[in-house]
Amino acid sequence: MSGNTNSEHAGVVKTLRPYHVWALGVGIVLVGEYMGWNFTVAKGGILGSLFALLVAGTMFVMVSLCASELGSSTKLAGGPYDWARLFVGPGAAALVGLAVYMEFIALESADAIVVASITSSIFPEIQTFPVTLLIIAFLTFMNYRGVVAALNLNFALTFTALIAIIVFFFANITGFAGTWHPEYLISGAMPNGFIGIFAALQFGPWFYLGIEGAAMCAEECKHPTRAVPLGQQAGMITLLLGSGMTLYICSGLIPAAELGTSVYPLFEAATSTGSTFLIAALGIGTLFTCLASANGTVCDASRSWFALSRDKFLTNWFADVHPRYSTPYRAVIFTMPIAIAFAFSGFLDQVITFSIISGLICYVMIPFSLIRFRKLFPEHSQKVRPFVGPLQPTLAYITIFLAIVIMSTLNWGYGFNLIFGLLFYVIAYFYFSWRYKSIEINHDWGEDLGWPEPSHRR
């Protein structure tokens, strides 16, 4: 947050608590348990999916620790954008800000596509695209009205969807959810060999994609030094447990060949049991988690766009805060046409892939920002670093390595998408670097945060 821009716009309201942070993080990501993760099965079978779950889970635990330390220290709405701006440089900051924006917008579109698909399967006379438009418009309006109302809605939707998974899991292990087939694990273990297991990594991030977004509401938290680490880590633990339960349930109820192509695997697993209660619970859970995810992504994407605009990488027009609702309303509204453009394709795996590419760029830059943060501000004072992550910066280096490895696996099946995505961000980087040099942008090192000068200036 540039020192001279902070006074130009009304401030956001500081009302959020740890459970709001949890609801934002889990609300965005829990949809990964309801759809999208099963593409790992199509690539590498059940073993490939388990391998992707564990490797991606390890990477996201480390990303979450990095984000908790950076978010509680800076307390800024831009999240990864502001971290890169403060500790890496303006070009990298604008790049990661755009990557966060595109990651969450593509995720919002994927959520809307799934909700519309379920609605059309229940009511065949309803077309998919109009439902998609209606969902995107409704969630944009919710975030326009205020972040507290939007995140309270997220908390209710997320909690309901999580309870549905837990109920399904215990119904399964106690025998109330029909017959669980261990032979499905053997027949679908690794249909494409060891290459398939490695290729499954490309969809592994979908189990947890977007958890770093929990730290992006730090500027609106009542006590960010407590709320961000607590809400973020509780969210990551929730997702690890949820992903394990989901894989166990689905792998024994749906044959691997069918599981790998399903649009909504948990709902199909519930359908296979024949239990009306479970079908209803998981159908509602799928709808609710998609709505919660899309709702959270609008919140985070708009904050990233707001931060880019506030610091003049984009037109300053998007940086206005609503005089009544205290939301970056223009940035919120602008999420709608971009999300509609993604949803117009209708191809779920393509939308998910672009979201993953954008996310992996963030997962390289977030730990790199932490490495720079630790180097510039080595002291562990409460003022500079209220939350100190363990084993840093070693974990940050491992995170960067894992993100690059996972990105490389997109070459199997989505090579064109990978090339297009990387080319898009290379062009964006040069554009933002040119814009930074052509206009006056104040790039500070934390003076507005009240920190001491970084070590290289002393």
Helices and strands as residue ranges (DSSP letters): H 18-29, H 31-34, H 39-74, H 80-87, H 90-122, H 128-145, H 147-173, H 182-187, H 193-199, G 200-207, G 211-220, H 224-253, H 256-259, H 265-273, H 276-310, G 316-319, H 329-345, H 348-376, H 394-408, H 411-438, G 447-449, G 455-457
